[in-house]
Amino acid sequence: MSEHPAPALSTLRIEHEAGEPVARLLLNRPERLNALSATLLAELIEACGWIDAQQEVKVLVVTGVGPNFSAGFDLDDFQGLDTSTSDRRATADLGRRAAEALTDTRALTIAAVRGHCVGGGLVLVAACDLRVAASGTRFAIPEVDLGIPLAWGGIPRLVREIGPARTKELVLSCRPFEAEEAAAIGMVNRVVDDDAFDSEVATWAAELAAKPMFAIRATKSQVNAVMEEIAGTGRNANDADTLLAALADPESRQASRDYLASRGRR
């Protein structure tokens, strides 16, 4: 076990008892529906590094505080990309780096999803090894309506989980879809009743954590290597450039203004 205490985080919460094989990483901005701010994404990278140092952790459950998983990229930070004088590309690239950090975590990751799971939140779910959704979960990928392409390595992750045609349809239509459809197309492994959600997730995590870490790690590494050959995420290092280019495109900018205005933002 690492001798270093868990990092002090303002937008995430790590729950782990010393010596236990299961840890939980919680998106902790319930007042903002756990929207993915630049701070949260940076802290997610830091938290994954700390979890990696805990040699006894075999399973990491990733979930949200409150009734929702995540409302996606924080729109305040998104609007700031258009006017920020800071390193805009580094900020735009944080989501990709956070998704990669989850994928590369040595522990087996379980995304435990309930409530709203939107845009970048769905990319983080796709970056996890296994996914369980409460029956009332509602997914959506609204980026195109916002005037931007789905970034953060989301496209290859979706293609290899649900196939190219379904990826194009869901990303381009921006329509919401429910937990049962997510299971039917292979986006989530299990759907459980809302009332049994916490206990089912805990039971599944404990069952997996009872298995040898060598076999867990070997299986995860081999599957991930195969999937990288099928639809690699390495090519998405330029996703940040594509995102910034969309912000400079007149038609995309108008779509963004229309989308934000429809939600009471200017």
LINQUI-V139262 format. One record per backbone hydrogen bond with DSSP energy under -0.5 kcal/mol. CO is the residue of the C=O (numbers start at 1). NH is the residue of the N-H. Records with the same first field share a line. If there is no record, write none. Layout:
# LINQUI-V139262
CO: NH  NH
This chain:
# LINQUI-V139262
7: 9
11: 28
13: 26
14: 16
15: 24
17: 20
21: 58  59
23: 61
24: 15  26
25: 63
26: 13
27: 65
29: 32  34
30: 33
32: 35
33: 71
35: 37
36: 74
37: 41
38: 42
39: 43
40: 44
41: 45
42: 46
43: 47
44: 48
45: 49
46: 50
47: 51
48: 52
49: 53
50: 53
51: 54
53: 55
54: 57
56: 58
58: 108
59: 23  61
60: 62  110
61: 25  63
62: 112
63: 27
70: 118
72: 36
74: 78
75: 79
76: 80
77: 81
78: 81  82
79: 82
80: 83  84
86: 88
87: 91
88: 92
89: 93
91: 94
93: 97
94: 98
95: 99
96: 100
97: 101
98: 102
99: 103
100: 104
101: 105
102: 105
108: 60
109: 111  129  130
110: 62  112
111: 113  132
113: 134
114: 69
115: 138
116: 69  70
117: 140
118: 121
119: 122  123
120: 124
121: 125
122: 126
123: 127
124: 128
125: 128
130: 111
131: 189  190
132: 113
133: 192
134: 137
137: 179
138: 117
139: 177
140: 119
142: 146
143: 148
144: 147
151: 154
153: 157
154: 158
155: 159
156: 160
157: 161
158: 162  163
159: 163
163: 167
164: 168
165: 169
166: 170
167: 171
168: 172
169: 173
170: 174
177: 139
178: 182
179: 183
180: 184
181: 185
182: 187  188
183: 186
190: 133
192: 135
193: 196  197
194: 197
196: 200
197: 201
198: 202
199: 203
200: 204
201: 205
202: 206
203: 207
204: 208
205: 209
206: 210
208: 211
212: 216
213: 217
214: 218
215: 219
216: 220
217: 221
218: 222
219: 223
220: 224
221: 225
222: 226
223: 227
224: 228
225: 229
226: 230
227: 231
233: 236
234: 237
235: 238
236: 239
238: 242
239: 243
240: 244
241: 245
242: 246
243: 247
244: 248
245: 248  249
246: 249
249: 253
250: 254
251: 255
252: 256
253: 257
254: 258
255: 259
256: 260
257: 261
258: 262
259: 263
260: 263  265
261: 264
